[in-house]
């Protein structure tokens, strides 16, 4: 069946469609009702069905592929590679589950996981799922304050932490951050389980609270822990995402809907099945890490490649060497990572045998055409954009090579995914935007399986954050979008990242893509700053593919950027100022800190910078602002 027919069936006959998709996972007890849209926009999928994510990811594969690799955990930070079969994964997850039980963790209890991309992080997540505990992974190395806020919201019975992480060979001790967070938290966990890799041998233990995983692991041996069968709509995990109030929102995911949606997306979107290899470069602390480092590949009996390290260490060919070694079929990364690689010679890619690599998917932020073209030309493989959110848990806009691959349009993440009833609407009137007219991307409820069910312990915040923006009951993505005549959607940036220049509304995404089209540019961030005459004006911060301190060359490049924008978007979009810097401030997940850039440019507080990856990048911006722009005034 082609995309059009399958999509229409998914949105016009959702219960029949999802009943069919539910057959792809194991049910201990089959669902009694496919959809209960009991209190719009709240809904329940696969009501009465009992299942377990760990069983679907591990146990059910033991009969057919016990000795197939389930997980390959590679760390260029510690020079350790672990190749783990499904049989070995079963043993390790059971042992971890036995340790959790020994520490008093049970069904419905929350467990905060504070670890980098290491095998034990996967064991911990799956062990929680096995016994019905609700895991909440917090990005390893997050500041103590951020960790404390999440602890107080989740109120965990246990916190699992690595002794330390490492980035670029520099050890990042986690234990002091854990101790500080527990001291700050109003409801600290009674126990902290330390998984030590020997990176921080001096880390002190808190008597009566801290326990050592290796010790308890030895005690439980090869213990087997029975699976806890959960009703489909019980919570599986919490994942915190930024809120406009500064208080993070605990995105709550269910069990059955999550499993079914991931099984479908692995087949139709990522084209990965049993025995094949998927390499997602995400951190386990992000939504992609949950869905496509851990659960997705394992649910379908594939091999998941987990990587800890930089994409350019020991050299810019490390990812491609891993693709060659393990026969990766589908790779999933981010535009930011590709822009990092874009600064290096493409020979780092071409030197490897990538004959078994079929697809490169990129998501997490808008994919600009120059970056997409560069990696496409270097790889000689299809480069497929896709768009989704922490809240949705799986792609909203995409192409489906596993079902029916439509043509790629660079700059667009594609067409509505199966089950998503999408519209682009005018923010003022709430009416459907015409083709190529800007509007807000919305989803008509009920949200499909796999999407968030609510905000943890705060149904009202779920409603106000996502469903209160229009008279009609619609989920707002809070992203600007345009849909063309062919139904392809182009994301233009957040609705709160719009620049209003003399009455003209311009998305930062549009200007950034235009700036990135200038050949000398490696990466660009565009912000709007206040202007007495025009209200706001666009300002560009850019890095060059070949860094230079020669003022004339920098001015020439900056002038070229302005002319490119004027040529492609018109004079109204021409940047008022262009600053050339050697690095742009980003979070550890690779997202540009545009709001912090905007605050610095306007002389105000840049806000919480605890997620900043490289403090030197921030200093670089400050120096550039003091020095003045290359062009503009």
C-alpha positions in Angstrom: 0.0 0.0 0.0 1.3 3.4 -0.9 1.8 6.4 1.4 -1.3 8.3 0.5 -3.7 5.3 1.0 -2.0 4.3 4.3 -2.0 7.8 5.6 -5.7 8.4 4.8 -6.6 5.1 6.6 -4.5 6.1 9.6 -6.4 9.4 10.1 -9.8 8.4 8.9 -10.0 5.0 10.5 -7.6 5.4 13.4 -9.0 2.5 15.5 -8.8 0.0 12.7 -5.3 1.2 11.7 -3.9 1.1 15.2 -5.5 -2.2 16.0 -3.5 -3.6 13.1 -0.2 -1.9 14.2 -0.7 -3.3 17.7 0.0 -6.8 16.4 3.6 -5.9 16.0 4.3 -6.1 19.7 3.7 -8.7 22.4 0.6 -8.3 24.6 0.3 -10.4 27.8 -3.3 -9.5 27.6 -4.8 -8.0 24.4 -6.4 -4.6 24.4 -10.1 -4.5 25.1 -10.6 -1.2 23.4 -8.3 0.5 20.9 -9.1 4.2 21.7 -10.9 5.8 24.6 -11.2 9.5 23.8 -12.8 10.0 27.2 -12.1 13.6 28.0 -10.7 15.6 25.1 -7.8 16.2 24.6 -7.0 13.4 27.0 -7.2 9.9 25.5 -6.1 6.3 26.1 -4.8 3.9 23.6 -5.1 0.1 23.7 -7.2 0.2 26.9 -7.1 -2.9 29.1 -4.1 -4.3 27.2 -1.2 -5.5 29.3 2.4 -5.4 28.1 5.9 -4.5 29.1 8.5 -2.5 27.2 11.4 -4.6 28.6 9.8 -7.8 27.5 9.3 -6.5 24.0 12.8 -5.2 23.8 14.6 -8.2 25.3 12.8 -11.3 26.4 10.8 -12.0 23.2 13.9 -12.1 21.1 15.7 -14.8 23.1 14.2 -17.7 21.2 15.1 -16.5 17.7 18.3 -14.4 18.1 19.9 -15.0 21.6 23.5 -14.6 20.2 22.8 -11.7 17.9 24.3 -8.4 19.0 21.6 -6.3 20.7 23.8 -3.4 21.9 27.2 -2.2 20.9 28.4 0.5 23.3 31.5 2.3 22.0 33.3 5.0 24.1 36.2 6.9 22.5 36.4 8.7 25.9 37.3 5.6 27.8 38.5 3.5 24.9 36.1 0.8 25.8 33.8 -1.1 23.4 31.2 -3.6 24.7 29.4 -5.9 22.3 26.3 -7.3 24.0 24.1 -10.1 22.7 20.4 -10.4 23.4 21.2 -13.3 25.8 23.8 -11.1 27.6 21.4 -8.1 27.6 18.8 -10.3 29.3 21.2 -11.3 32.0 22.5 -7.8 32.7 19.0 -6.2 32.7 17.7 -8.9 35.1 20.7 -8.3 37.4 20.0 -4.6 37.4 16.4 -5.2 38.1 17.3 -7.4 41.0 19.5 -4.6 42.4 16.6 -2.2 42.0 14.3 -4.6 43.9 16.9 -5.0 46.6 16.9 -1.2 47.0 13.1 -1.2 47.5 12.1 0.0 44.0 8.8 -1.3 42.7 5.9 -0.6 40.3 5.1 3.1 40.0 8.2 4.3 41.8 10.3 6.9 40.1 14.0 6.4 39.4 16.2 9.2 38.1 19.0 8.1 35.8 22.0 10.5 35.6 24.4 8.8 33.3 26.2 9.3 29.9 26.0 7.0 26.9 27.3 3.8 28.6 25.9 0.3 28.6 24.7 0.5 32.2 22.4 3.4 31.3 20.6 1.1 28.9 20.5 -1.7 31.5 19.1 0.7 34.1 16.3 2.0 31.8 15.3 -1.5 30.7 15.4 -2.7 34.3 13.0 0.0 35.4 10.7 -0.9 32.6 10.9 -4.6 33.6 9.7 -4.0 37.1 7.2 -1.3 36.3 9.2 1.6 37.8 9.0 5.0 36.0 12.4 6.1 34.8 13.4 9.7 34.3 16.7 10.1 32.5 18.5 13.5 33.2 21.2 14.4 30.9 24.6 13.5 32.5 26.4 16.5 33.7 23.3 18.8 34.0 23.9 21.4 36.6 23.0 20.5 40.2 20.2 23.1 40.3 18.5 21.5 37.2 18.9 18.0 38.7 17.4 19.2 42.0 14.4 20.7 40.3 13.7 17.4 38.5 14.2 15.4 41.6 11.6 17.5 43.5 9.1 17.1 40.6 9.6 13.4 40.1 10.2 12.5 43.8 12.3 9.4 43.0 12.9 6.5 45.3 16.3 6.1 43.8 18.9 8.1 41.8 21.3 6.1 39.6 24.5 8.0 38.7 27.8 7.3 37.0 30.8 8.4 39.0 31.8 10.7 36.1 31.4 11.4 32.4 34.0 12.5 30.0 34.0 14.9 27.1 37.0 15.4 24.8 39.1 13.5 27.3 38.2 15.8 30.1 36.6 14.1 33.1 33.3 15.6 34.3 32.7 14.3 37.9 29.0 13.6 38.4 29.1 12.7 42.1 29.7 16.3 43.4 26.7 17.4 41.2 24.6 14.6 42.7 25.6 15.6 46.2 24.8 19.2 45.6 21.5 18.4 44.0 20.4 16.2 46.8 21.4 18.9 49.3 19.3 21.4 47.4 16.3 19.2 46.8 13.3 19.3 49.1 12.6 15.6 48.5 16.0 14.0 47.9 16.0 10.2 47.1 16.7 8.0 50.1 19.3 6.0 48.0 21.9 6.9 45.4 23.3 4.0 43.3 26.8 4.7 42.0 27.9 3.0 38.8 31.6 3.6 38.8 33.9 3.4 35.8 36.9 4.5 37.8 37.0 7.9 36.2 36.6 9.6 39.6 38.2 7.3 42.1 38.3 10.0 44.8 34.5 10.6 44.9 33.3 10.4 48.5 30.3 8.3 49.6 27.5 9.5 51.8 27.1 7.0 54.6 23.7 5.3 54.6 22.6 6.8 51.3 25.1 5.8 48.6 25.5 2.3 47.4 27.9 0.7 44.9 26.4 -1.0 41.9 29.3 -3.4 41.3 29.0 -4.7 44.9 25.2 -5.3 44.6 25.6 -6.7 41.1 28.0 -9.4 42.5 25.5 -10.2 45.2 22.6 -10.8 42.9 24.6 -12.8 40.4 22.4 -14.3 37.7 19.1 -13.6 39.4 16.0 -13.5 37.2 13.3 -11.0 37.9 9.8 -11.6 36.6 8.3 -9.1 34.2 5.6 -6.7 35.7 2.8 -6.6 33.2 1.4 -3.1 33.0 -1.8 -1.7 31.6 -1.1 0.0 28.3 -1.8 3.5 29.7 0.3 3.3 32.9 3.3 5.7 32.7 6.6 4.3 31.4 8.8 7.3 31.9 9.1 11.0 32.5 11.4 13.2 30.4 11.7 16.9 31.3 11.6 19.6 28.7 12.1 23.3 29.1 9.1 25.4 30.1 8.4 29.0 29.5 8.0 29.6 33.2 11.5 28.2 33.9 9.9 25.2 35.7 10.6 22.1 33.5 7.6 20.1 32.3 7.7 16.4 32.9 6.5 14.8 29.6 4.7 11.6 30.6 4.8 8.7 28.2 2.6 5.5 28.3 3.6 1.9 27.8 1.6 0.3 25.1 1.2 3.3 22.8 4.9 4.0 23.0 5.8 0.4 22.0 3.4 0.3 19.1 4.4 3.7 17.7 8.1 2.9 17.9 7.6 -0.5 16.2 5.7 1.2 13.4 8.3 4.0 12.9 11.2 1.5 12.9 9.6 -0.2 10.0 8.1 2.6 8.0 10.3 5.6 8.8 13.8 4.2 9.6 13.5 1.0 7.5 15.2 -1.2 10.2 14.2 -4.7 11.1 15.4 -7.8 12.8 19.2 -8.3 12.6 19.9 -4.9 11.1 21.9 -2.2 12.7 20.8 1.4 13.7 23.2 4.0 14.9 21.6 7.0 16.7 24.2 9.5 17.8 21.9 11.1 20.4 22.5 11.1 24.1 20.3 8.8 26.2 19.1 11.8 28.1 17.2 13.2 25.1 14.0 12.0 23.5 15.8 10.5 20.5 18.0 8.6 22.9 15.0 7.0 24.5 13.2 6.2 21.3 16.0 5.3 18.9 19.1 4.5 21.0 17.2 2.2 23.4 13.6 1.1 22.8 13.0 1.3 19.1 15.8 -0.8 17.7 15.5 -3.4 20.5 11.7 -3.7 20.1 12.2 -4.8 16.5 15.1 -7.2 17.2 17.8 -4.9 15.6 21.2 -4.0 16.9 21.6 -0.5 18.5 25.0 1.2 18.3 25.5 3.5 21.3 28.4 6.0 21.1 30.0 8.1 23.8 32.4 10.7 22.5 32.9 13.6 20.1 32.2 13.1 16.3 35.8 14.3 15.6 37.8 12.3 18.1 40.1 10.6 17.4 39.4 12.1 14.0 36.4 13.2 11.9 36.1 9.7 10.5 35.1 7.9 13.7 31.4 7.6 13.1 32.0 6.3 9.5 34.5 3.8 10.8 31.9 2.5 13.1 29.3 2.4 10.3 31.8 0.3 8.3 32.8 -2.0 11.1 29.2 -2.9 12.3 27.4 -2.6 8.9 25.1 0.2 10.0 22.0 0.3 7.8 20.4 3.5 9.2 22.1 6.4 10.9 20.3 9.1 12.9 22.1 12.3 13.8 21.6 16.1 14.0 22.2 18.9 11.6 24.6 20.5 14.2 26.8 17.4 14.2 27.0 17.4 10.4 27.9 21.1 10.5 30.8 20.2 12.8 31.9 17.5 10.4 31.5 20.0 7.5 34.5 21.8 8.8 36.6 18.8 8.0 37.6 17.2 4.7 35.0 14.9 3.2 37.8 12.3 2.7 37.1 11.3 6.3 33.8 9.9 5.0 34.9 8.6 1.6 37.8 6.6 3.1 35.3 4.1 4.6 33.3 1.3 3.0 29.7 2.5 3.6 28.1 0.1 1.1 25.7 -1.2 3.8 24.7 2.3 5.0 21.3 3.0 3.3 19.9 6.1 5.1 21.1 9.1 7.0 18.3 10.8 9.0 18.8 14.2 10.6 16.5 15.9 13.2 16.5 18.0 16.3 16.6 21.3 14.6 15.9 22.7 11.1 18.2 21.2 8.4 19.5 23.9 6.1 20.0 23.1 2.5 23.8 23.8 2.3 24.4 21.3 5.1 22.1 18.7 3.6 23.7 19.1 0.2 27.2 18.8 1.6 26.6 15.5 3.5 24.5 14.1 0.6 27.4 14.7 -1.8 30.0 13.3 0.6 28.0 10.2 1.5 26.3 9.5 -1.8 23.3 8.3 0.3 19.8 9.7 0.8 19.7 12.3 3.5 16.3 12.4 5.1 15.1 15.2 7.4 12.4 14.6 10.0 10.6 16.7 12.6 9.3 15.9 16.0 9.4 17.0 19.6 10.1 15.5 23.0 6.4 15.6 23.5 5.6 13.5 20.5 8.2 10.8 21.1 8.5 9.9 17.4 8.4 11.7 14.0 5.6 14.0 13.2 6.8 15.1 9.7 9.0 12.7 7.7 9.4 10.6 4.6 8.8 6.9 4.9 11.4 4.9 2.9 10.3 1.7 4.6 6.8 2.1 3.1 6.9 4.4 0.1 9.8 6.9 -0.3 8.6 10.2 -1.7 11.0 12.7 -3.2 13.3 14.6 -0.8 12.8 18.3 -0.8 15.8 19.9 0.9 14.6 22.3 3.6 11.5 20.3 4.4 11.2 17.4 6.9 8.5 16.0 4.6 4.9 14.9 4.8 2.6 14.1 7.8 3.6 10.8 9.4 1.0 8.0 9.8 -1.6 8.8 12.5 -0.8 12.6 12.7 -3.7 14.8 11.5 -1.7 18.0 10.8 -2.8 21.5 9.8 -1.1 24.8 9.3 -3.3 27.6 10.6 -3.3 31.3 10.8 -2.4 32.3 14.4 -5.0 35.1 14.5 -8.0 33.7 12.7 -7.5 30.0 13.4 -8.3 29.3 9.7 -6.3 27.0 7.5 -3.4 28.8 5.9 -3.2 28.7 2.1 -0.4 26.9 0.3 2.9 28.7 1.0 1.4 30.9 3.6 3.0 31.1 7.0 1.0 29.6 10.0 1.3 27.6 13.1 1.8 23.8 12.8 -1.0 22.1 14.9 -2.1 18.5 15.5 -5.8 17.7 15.6 -6.5 15.5 18.7 -6.7 12.8 19.7 -2.9 12.6 19.6 -1.7 9.3 18.1 -0.1 6.6 20.2 3.4 7.3 21.5 2.7 11.0 22.1 2.8 12.4 25.6 -0.3 11.6 27.7 0.0 14.6 30.1 2.5 16.7 32.1 3.5 14.7 35.2 1.0 15.4 38.0 -0.2 18.5 36.2 -3.0 18.0 33.7 -3.8 21.7 33.8 -0.3 22.6 32.6 -0.7 20.0 29.8 -3.9 21.8 28.7 -2.5 25.4 29.1 0.9 24.6 27.5 -0.4 22.8 24.4 -4.1 23.2 23.9 -5.0 26.7 24.9 -3.7 28.7 22.0 -6.7 28.6 19.7 -10.5 28.6 20.1 -10.6 25.1 18.6 -9.1 22.3 20.6 -5.7 21.8 18.8 -2.3 20.8 19.9 0.1 23.7 19.1 3.6 22.7 18.2 4.5 26.4 18.8 6.4 26.2 15.5 5.9 28.4 12.4 5.4 26.4 9.3 4.6 26.7 5.6 3.0 23.9 3.6 3.6 23.9 -0.2 1.3 22.8 -3.0 2.6 19.2 -2.7 1.8 18.9 1.0 5.4 19.2 2.1 5.8 21.2 5.3 8.7 23.6 6.0 9.5 24.5 9.6 10.4 28.2 10.0 11.3 28.3 13.7 9.5 28.8 17.0 6.6 31.1 17.2 8.5 33.1 19.9 11.5 33.4 17.6 9.8 35.7 15.1 11.4 39.0 14.1 9.0 41.8 13.4 10.9 44.2 11.2 8.8 47.3 10.3 5.7 45.3 10.3 7.2 42.4 8.4 7.2 39.1 10.3 10.4 37.1 9.6 11.3 33.7 11.0 14.9 33.4 12.1 15.0 30.1 10.3 14.5 31.7 7.0 17.3 34.2 7.5 19.7 31.5 8.9 19.2 29.3 5.9 19.9 32.2 3.6 23.0 33.1 5.5 24.2 29.5 5.4 23.8 29.6 1.6 26.9 31.8 1.5 29.8 29.4 0.7 32.2 30.7 3.4 29.7 30.1 6.2 29.9 26.9 8.4 27.1 27.8 10.8 24.9 30.8 11.6 22.5 31.9 14.3 20.1 34.8 13.7 18.4 36.7 16.4 16.1 39.7 16.6 17.2 42.7 18.6 15.3 45.8 19.5 15.5 48.8 17.1 14.1 52.2 17.8 13.1 52.7 14.1 12.0 49.3 12.9 10.9 47.6 16.2 13.4 44.7 15.6 16.2 44.0 13.3 18.0 40.8 12.4 21.5 40.2 13.7 23.8 37.4 12.6 26.4 35.5 14.5 28.3 33.2 12.1 31.3 30.9 12.1 33.4 30.4 8.9 34.4 27.2 7.3 38.0 28.5 7.4 38.5 30.6 10.4 40.6 33.8 9.9 41.8 36.7 12.0 42.4 38.8 8.9 39.9 41.7 9.2 39.5 42.3 5.5 38.6 38.7 4.9 36.1 38.7 7.7 34.5 41.9 6.5 34.3 40.5 3.0 32.6 37.4 4.3 30.1 39.4 6.4 29.3 41.6 3.5 28.7 38.5 1.4 26.2 37.2 3.9 24.2 40.4 3.9 24.1 40.4 0.1 23.0 36.8 0.0 20.1 37.5 2.4 19.1 40.6 0.5 19.2 38.6 -2.8 17.2 35.7 -1.5 14.7 37.3 1.0 14.7 41.0 0.1 16.0 44.1 1.6 13.7 44.0 4.6 15.5 40.8 5.8 19.0 42.2 5.4 20.9 41.7 8.7 21.5 45.0 10.5 24.8 43.6 11.9 27.0 40.6 11.3 29.4 39.2 13.9 31.9 36.6 12.9 33.0 34.3 15.8 35.0 31.2 16.1 32.3 29.3 18.0 28.6 29.6 18.8 27.2 28.8 22.2 25.2 25.6 22.3 23.7 23.2 24.7 25.3 19.8 25.2 22.6 18.4 22.9 23.8 20.7 20.1 21.0 23.3 20.1 22.1 26.9 19.6 21.4 29.2 22.6 19.6 31.9 20.5 17.9 33.4 23.5 21.1 33.8 25.3 22.7 35.4 22.2 19.7 37.8 22.0 20.1 38.7 25.7 23.8 39.4 25.3 23.3 41.5 22.2 20.7 43.6 24.1 22.8 43.9 27.3 20.5 41.8 29.4 20.8 38.6 31.5 21.5 35.6 29.3 19.6 33.3 31.7 20.4 29.8 32.8 23.6 28.7 31.1 24.0 25.4 32.9 23.4 23.4 29.7 26.2 25.3 27.9 28.6 22.9 26.2 31.6 25.2 25.8 32.0 28.3 28.0 34.6 29.7 25.6 31.9 30.1 23.0 30.1 32.5 25.2 33.2 34.5 25.9 33.8 34.6 22.1 30.4 36.2 21.6 31.1 38.7 24.4 34.4 39.7 22.8 32.7 40.0 19.4 30.1 42.3 20.8 32.8 44.5 22.5 34.8 44.6 19.3 31.8 45.5 17.2 30.3 43.9 14.1 32.2 43.1 10.9 29.5 44.9 9.0 26.7 47.1 10.3 26.7 49.5 13.2 
